[in-house]
Amino acid sequence: MSKRVHPFGQWHSPIDGTMVAGKSRRFGQVLAADGWVWWTETRPDEDGRSALMRAKPGGMHDPKMMLPAPWSANSRVHEYGGGEFTVSGPDVFFVNADDQDIYRLNSGVVNRITIAPDTRFADIQHDRIRQRLLCVAERETGKGVHPENFIASVNLEDGTVEKVLPGHDFFGQLRLSADGQQLAWIAWDLPDMPWDQAELYICDLSGNGLA
């Protein structure tokens, strides 16, 4: 076979993107709950879908897919996401990649909780006492304007989103204590990034659940 000269980057190759990255899965959030290990994994061979998986600690060789296609658990808060799901008893609450709204998975059935096209969610915590979700929220406020970040309360009955704690450019790592009486999170402000300067906050929750 004679050699043929082509412009840079335009020659034929048997190696394509699917061959290079098609089986390279990236792991996301990992969570231990009720004797199971849960995690998300991005699947290039499924158009980048973020699948939700679980396995027993001693049976990691045989994981089970818990969220069927085309659902994809992936948050885009702060652009890089994280904290895309939580497990609470029989319920799994997750952020759906396509619309960034929160959904509930129970016994294989998925139901939508929020309808908030201008808002992204992350770091979901289930407040069982008050039948709500607490989470980090990022709301678009206009083109060219930094999004508003705050800690939000999501009503599980009607999906309404209430602003609980504003006051910083970014919030993250939201955690609710086991007894539902304390809330912890980190926050940081521009021009700092979280590895430059971030503050840890802990607060008691009042009787109505507002910090």
Disulfide bonds with the S-S distance in Angstrom:
none
